C-alpha cells in the first residue's frame, strides 16, 4: 500500500520561504517519480513540478527560479523548497505517485 504524507505548510509573508516534505511508504522514491500539485480555493489542481524515477526534475513556468525539488533517499522523502513566495502561491500542496495522493498541506502567503 502506497502512502504519501505531506508536511511543512504554514503561514508566511510574501517573500518568505517554506520547505514542504513528502514522505513515502510502500514505494522507493529512488526508483519512482513523485509529482507536486497545488490547488487554490475554487481553482483546479495544477502541476507544480516533478522528479522522475531517474532524477530528472521539471518545474512549471510559474515556479521556475523560485521552487526547488529534491529528495533524500535515506529518508524516502521528496522536498519542495519554496522561496520568494507570493500571495498567489496560496494553495493546498499535494504530492502524488501513480494515482496515490497525500492529504495535502496548506500554504498561505500573506501580502
Secondary structure, DSSP 8 states (H G I E B T S, - for coil): --EEEEE--EEEETT--EEEEEEEESS-GGGS-EEEEEE-TTS-EEEEEEE-TTS-EEE-GGGTTTEEEEEEGGGTEEEEEE-S--GGG-EEEEEEETTEE---EEEEEE-
